[in-house]
Amino acid sequence: MAVNAALAGSVVLDPEQLRMLELAQQGFHCSEILLFTGLEAQGKVNPDLIKAMSALAGGIGFSGEACGALTGGACLLGLYAGRGTAEQEEDPRSKVMIQELIDWFSQKYGQAYGGIRCREITEDDPNIAPTRCPRIVAAVHKKVKSLLSDNGIAWGG
């Protein structure tokens, strides 16, 4: 995600938004940034997971397909409500939260930009990404935290 001061604008940023901006300035992309924040909230570091998230950048491998903020947000919900071992059980609310995220994203951004693909949101113009993507990532982050809270799952849990 190319970044400039688009996220900052003239608003006061909270510490999480500042961290997202910092990560973007370090060259991390939408999906990676979302997982970074979720891991950090849990007091964890997992470079391998962040590397895996890079496959979602730019609309899945920079193909322009599904928006990395959306897929990254779904993965962030999975980080909190999915299962990580054979002994664990997936939280039964996981799929519902992911569907709510997709519905919200489709309504908010799909309607505004003609779809939920990276190429639709950015109009295949690399100059548009710095003005749209940071705000979308911040909104997805906020929505994921809201979905978790609404379902009794603590951020940072």
Residue, then its C-alpha position, 0 to 999 in steps of 0.5 A: m500500500a503506497v502511503n502518504a499523509a492521506l490517512a493523517g490528513s488533518v485529523v488526530l490519529d489514535p495510536e493504532q492508526l499511527r502504527m498502521l501509517e508507520l507500517a505502511q511507510q515501511g512498505f507493508h501492504c493492507s493485509e499485512i498491516l491488519l495482521f500486524t496490528g492484531l498480533e501486536a495487540q495480542g503481544k505477539v510477533n509472527p514474521d511467518l504469518i506476515k510473510a504469508m499475508s503478503a500473498l493477499a497484497g494488491g488484490i491477491g498477488f498484485s493481480g487486482e482481485a479481492c481487496g487486501a484490506l477485505t481479505g486481510g480483515a477476514c484473516l484478522l477475524g480468523l486470528y481471533a476466532g479461528r483455530g490454530t491446532a487440531e485440538q482447538e475449535e473454531d469459534p462458531r461466530s467466526k463465519v458469521m463475523i466474516q460474512e458481516l465484514i464482507d456484507w459491510f465492505s461490499q455495501k460501503y466500498g463495493q457500491a462506492y467504487g463499483g466492486i470489491r476488487c483492488r483494481e476496481i477500488t483503485e481504478d487500476d491507477p497507482n496514484i489513487a491507492p495512496t488516497r483510498c487504501p489507508r482510509i479503507v484499511a483503517a475502516v476495516h480495522k475499526k469494523v473488525k474490532s467492532l465485530l469482535s466486541d459485538n461478539g464478546i471477543a476481546w481485542g488483544g484477547 
